Amino acid sequence: MTGIDNSKLLHDLRSKCSSLKSAAELYKDCSPAEKKEMLALMNSAAAEIAKLLGQLERTA
């Protein structure tokens, strides 16, 4: 993978981590229904983070 591709992976990783952090901070103030939806979003972000880490690992 090229440096440009690596930069995009790192950018995407930072973005997903930031989204996950924001969701975790908002979680405590959510209603029970919103918490369920927020957990689904956090699980999705976490899965994407794991995928990006795997891609990044393959470039190392």
Kinemage of the C-alpha trace (Angstrom):
@kinemage 1
@onewidth
@group {chain A} dominant
@subgroup {mainchain}
@vectorlist {calphas} color= white
{ca met a 1} P 0.000 0.000 0.000
{ca thr a 2} L 1.234 3.484 -0.747
{ca gly a 3} L 1.733 6.299 1.707
{ca ile a 4} L -1.399 7.999 0.334
{ca asp a 5} L -3.471 4.877 0.974
{ca asn a 6} L -1.962 4.639 4.449
{ca ser a 7} L -2.847 8.272 5.113
{ca lys a 8} L -6.446 7.602 4.110
{ca leu a 9} L -6.587 4.564 6.403
{ca leu a 10} L -5.259 6.640 9.293
{ca his a 11} L -7.698 9.465 8.536
{ca asp a 12} L -10.617 7.022 8.436
{ca leu a 13} L -9.418 5.392 11.661
{ca arg a 14} L -9.198 8.737 13.470
{ca ser a 15} L -12.672 9.648 12.217
{ca lys a 16} L -14.262 6.382 13.399
{ca cys a 17} L -12.504 6.595 16.771
{ca ser a 18} L -13.743 10.152 17.204
{ca ser a 19} L -17.287 9.098 16.326
{ca leu a 20} L -17.140 6.225 18.811
{ca lys a 21} L -15.811 8.512 21.546
{ca ser a 22} L -18.560 11.071 20.910
{ca ala a 23} L -21.254 8.401 20.989
{ca ala a 24} L -19.885 7.019 24.266
{ca glu a 25} L -19.981 10.495 25.813
{ca leu a 26} L -23.587 11.051 24.704
{ca tyr a 27} L -24.753 7.581 25.766
{ca lys a 28} L -25.365 8.423 29.427
{ca asp a 29} L -27.892 11.130 28.531
{ca cys a 30} L -29.919 8.992 26.125
{ca ser a 31} L -33.340 7.504 26.744
{ca pro a 32} L -33.534 3.690 26.839
{ca ala a 33} L -34.662 3.588 23.181
{ca glu a 34} L -31.889 5.973 22.165
{ca lys a 35} L -29.343 3.904 24.113
{ca lys a 36} L -30.268 0.840 22.064
{ca glu a 37} L -29.807 2.807 18.843
{ca met a 38} L -26.579 4.366 20.120
{ca leu a 39} L -25.191 0.921 21.000
{ca ala a 40} L -25.920 -0.267 17.468
{ca leu a 41} L -24.040 2.742 16.085
{ca met a 42} L -21.130 2.164 18.467
{ca asn a 43} L -20.942 -1.524 17.516
{ca ser a 44} L -20.888 -0.564 13.853
{ca ala a 45} L -18.110 1.976 14.436
{ca ala a 46} L -16.126 -0.550 16.482
{ca ala a 47} L -16.420 -3.144 13.709
{ca glu a 48} L -15.219 -0.587 11.169
{ca ile a 49} L -12.310 0.333 13.465
{ca ala a 50} L -11.312 -3.345 13.691
{ca lys a 51} L -11.491 -3.632 9.895
{ca leu a 52} L -9.353 -0.514 9.404
{ca leu a 53} L -6.808 -1.763 11.949
{ca gly a 54} L -6.559 -5.040 10.047
{ca gln a 55} L -5.936 -3.174 6.805
{ca leu a 56} L -3.355 -0.972 8.478
{ca glu a 57} L -1.652 -4.004 10.016
{ca arg a 58} L -1.294 -5.592 6.578
{ca thr a 59} L 0.596 -2.506 5.395
{ca ala a 60} L 3.070 -2.556 8.292
